[in-house]
Amino acid sequence: LLASYLLVPLVLAWAVDPIMPFFYARYLLLLAPAFYLLAALGLAPLLRRPWLPLGAAGALLLVAGSAYGLSAYYGGQGAAVKGQYGRMMAYVAANAQPGDALLLANPLQRPIFEYYRPPGLEAYYFPRYDYPLEDERTGRDLAGIAGQHPRLWLVRFGNPAEYDPEGILTRWLASHGSKAYSGGWTDADLSLYIMTPAAAGDSVPNPMNLDLGGQVRLLGYALNADEVAPGETLLLTLYWQALAPMEERYTVFTHLLDGSGQFRAQVDSEPQGGGWPTDRWVPGELVRDNYALTVDAAAVPGPHALEVGMYLLATMDRLPVRDPESGADLGDRIVVATVQVVRP
């Protein structure tokens, strides 16, 4: 019976994992009583003579293994680290500005959020209890919230594939604002959107018309300013067009480089904050893609190059850039503008 208690849930977890991939090892804590009882049953005969030394060694081995696992759980890095929701909220509290608000995707996080809630920030839960994200009222709700708050923090708790499989929240925020930050925390991911894009509408300013990998074309770009001080945010809009169906999900890079080639601002993301990946693009479709690059406080005044492009995250290989008119190969990046960093 104890063996079944231990093994059956393990087999079920293994079987369900491909279907419900959002799984953490700590979910198996309910098996701990069976594990320790079986370990005790195995060690008990060895604690009698003449097996006492062997039993003692086995007990020490069991304690050492448990101590190692607990040290990783409480102080390690990576998959064994316990939930970081509190640290994530501390990060929000340390970096929030007056007027910011939180969008909490997945209402199941309400109890833990109320415990770690940053002071002074409004919070809005999605999906709403009375209608799903796909409902047109979601867009109206988001527009009303964005009209009240210049910056919105999005917290996606748990598995977004369960409550927002189409990426409705991220796509709306990325198409109406500019993504300034993205970070993964155990059990959740956090993004910051500045709800003022560099440009509005579908007209394409600053035409470029350069092809990337024969699959996508950068039609043009828009900037909110050509001068920026250290610590300030530069808003960039890129206008893409698919040339052919794409099987891969490419990541867009946007970098502000100083004269020595050092990054002074950077945002890498799938298009529209990850809400509209390239493998969904339709040939001929215009994709307006917003970014917010916060300049390093240590940036030295002077000209900085703003470069963009695309790469495949799995290999880090960039798409080659080509001028379709001349046929010239232009490397693996596009320098869209020179931005002057000025003294505060």
N, C-alpha and C positions, 0 to 999 in steps of 0.2 A: 504493500500500500504506500509506504514512504517513497519507494522507488518510482511509483507511478506519479505521485505528487510532485516529484522532482523532474521527471523526464517529460511528462505529457505537455506541460506549459512550454518547455523548451522547444519541443517538436512543433507545437502550434505557432510559437513566435517565429521559428524558422520558415514555416509554411506561409504565414501571413505577410512576412517582411516584403516580398516583391510587390504585393498589392497595396500595403500600407507602409511605405518606406520610412515614415516618421516614427522612429523607434529608438529608445535609449536603454542602455543596459540596466539602469536603475529600476526599470519597470519589473525586473525579475527579483526584486527584493522580497516579494511575497514567497519566493521559494527558499528563502534563507532558513526558516525553521526545519524544513525537510533536509536541507543540506547538512546542517549542524547535527541533527539527530542521527543521520546516517553516518556522519563522521564519528560521532560518539559511539555508535554501535560497533563501528570498525575498530576503534581504538581501545574499547573496554577490555577485550580479551588480551590485548597486548600490554595492559597495565598490570598483569599478574606475572609472577615469576614462572618461567625464566625469561619471559619476553619483555620485562619492564624497561630495559634500556632502549629496545626498539620502539616500544610504545611512547616513551618519553620523547624520542627523536621525532616520531610522527606528529605528536602533539605540538612540539616546537615548530615543525615545518608548517603545520596548519595555522598556528598563530602568526608566524612570520609572513605567510602568504596573505592573510587577512590584513595585517598591519601595512603591507606594501600597497594593497588595494585601497585601503582607507587613506593612506598618505596621498595617493594620486587623486582620490575623490575630493579631498579637502584642500590640497595645495598644488596639484599638478596642472599641466596644460593639456589641451586637446580634448579628445572625446570623453575622457574620464572626469573632466571638470564638472562640478555640479552647476545648477542653473545660475545664470549671471544676470537675472532680471534686475536685481538691486543695483548692480554695477552699471547696467545700461541706463537706469533712471538717474543714477548719480551723474553719468555723463551728460544726459539731457539737462539736468539742473545746472551743471557747470557751464554749459554752452548755450543755454536758452537766452533769448533776448525779450524785452518787454513786448507783449502782444503775441508771442508764440502760442501755439496750441498743439495738442496731441490728437492724432487719429489712431484709435486703437482697433486694429483689425482682429476680429475674433473676440466676442464678449466673454469667452471663458477665462480671459485674463483679468476680469474685474477684481476678484479678491486679492490677487497678488499685486495688481496695480494700486489698489487703495492702500495697501500696506506700504508700498515704496513711492507713492505719488509725490512728484516734485511740487513744492509749494508755488502757488500763484499761476499755475498753468491750467487753462480750460482743457477738457478732454471730451472726445466724441467717439462713441462706439459704432463700429460697422462690422457686419451688416446690421441694419435696424431690426428690431424684434418683429415688426409687423410687415416687412416686405424685404425681398432678397436684393442683393447687389445689382442684379440685372434690371431691376425696376428703374424706370426713368426718374423716379423721385430721388434716387441716389445722386444723380448728377446735380439736381437742384440743391440737395443738401450740401454737397461739396462746394458748389458755387457760393452758397450763402455763408459757409464757414470761411472760405478763402477771402470773401469780401470783408470779413471781420478781422482776419489774422494775416499779416504779411508773410509769415513763415509757418510751415506745418511740418511737424515730426510724425512720420508714419511708423507705427510699431506693428509688425506682422508676427503674431504669436502663434506657435504651433505650426501646423502644416498648411500653407496657403492653398495647396491643391484641393483641400477639403472645403474651404469656404470662399475662395476666389480663384478658381482654376483658370479663368480667362484674364487675370491680372487687371481687373476693372479699376481698382483703386490706384495702382501704380501708373496705369496708362493715363487716367484722368489727371492725376497730379503732374505727370511729366509733360503732358500736352498743354496744360494751363499754367505751369510754373517751370522752374529750373532746378534740377537735382544738384544739391551742394554737398551732400554727404551720404555715404552708405556704409554700413558695418554690420557684420554678423555677430550675434551673441547667442550663447547656448539657449535654446528654446525659442528664440525670436531673432528677427533682423530689424534694423533701425535705419531710416532714411530721413533726410531733411530736404524739404523743397522750399525754395523762395518763390512766392507766388507772383512774380513779375518776370515774364520771359523777355528776352532781348528784343523780340519782334512779335507782332501779332498778324494774323491773316496768312494766306497762302502765296502771296506775291513774293518772289525770290530776289532779295537784294544782293549786291556784290556777287555777280555770277562767276562761277569757277569752271563748271562743266568738265570735270576730270573723272576718269574711270578708275575703279579699284577692282583689280582681279577679273575684269570683264563681267562682273556680276552686279555692281552697283555704281551709281554716279553721284558725285557731290555736285549738286546744281549751284549752290551758293551758300552764303552765311550771313549772319547779322550779329553785330556787337552793340552793347548798350553804351560803350565808351571806348575811346582809344587811349585814354590815360587812366591809371588806377594807382592808388597808394597801397603800401604794404598793409595787410590786414583787411583791405576792402575786397569786395566780390565783383568779379567780371562776369557778365551774363552773355552767353553765346547761344545762338540758334543755328543749327546745321540743317540744310535742306537736302535730303537724299531721294534718290529714285532708283528702284530696282530695274535692272536691265534684263534679268532672267530669273526664273525660280531658283531659290537657294535652299539647299539641304542643310547647311550649317547655320548655327547661331553665332554670329560674329559680335565681338565686343568693340565698341567705339572708344578710342583714346583721345583725350583732349589735354594737352600739356602746354604750360607756359614756361619757356626756357630762358635763362639769363644768358649773358654773353659767353659764359664758360660751359654752357650746355646743362647746367643744373636745373632740376625741376623746382619752380617757384610756385606752381599751382598745378593740380592734376585732378581730373575726374575720369575714370574709366568705367563704362557701364554699357550694358546692352541698350539698344535704342529705346527711347521714351521710358527711361528708368527701368528697363527690363520688361515693360508692359507690352511691347510690340517687337518681339525678336525677329531677326531677319528671315528665319525660315517660314514666317507667315506672310512675308511681303508678296504683293502681286506685281508683276512686271508693269511698269508705267506709273505705279502709285507714288504720290508725293508724300514723304514722311518728314514732318517737322520735328526736330529733335533738340531739346533744350538742355543746357548745362550751366551750372553756376560754379565758377572757379574762384576760390578764396586765396588771395595772394599771401605767400609766406611773409610773416612779420619781419623776417630777416632779409627780405629781398632788397637789393641795392638799387637805387634809382638809375635808370637807363633804359635802353631799348630791350625788349624781350620778344622772342618769337613765339607765336601761338600756332602750334602744330596739331593736326588731327589726322585720323586714319582709322583703319579697322584691323583686328587680328582675331585669330582663332584661339580661344582661351586654352584649349587642351594642349596646344603645341607652342603657343606664343608667337606663331608665324604671322607676320603682317601681310595684308593684301598688297600686291604691287600697284603702283600708281602709274597711269598712262594718260597722255594727252590724246584724245580720240581724233583730233583734227590733224596733228602732225605725226602721230604715231610714236612720239618720243617717250621713252621710259623715264619716269621722274622719281625713282626710288620707292620708298615704302611709307612716305609721309607727305602731307600737304601743309605747307606753311601758309595759313590763310591770312595772317595779318601780323604786323609788328605793333606791339602795345608798349607804350611808354609808362614805366613805373616811376612815379614822382614822389617827392618827399611828402609826408603827411601834413 
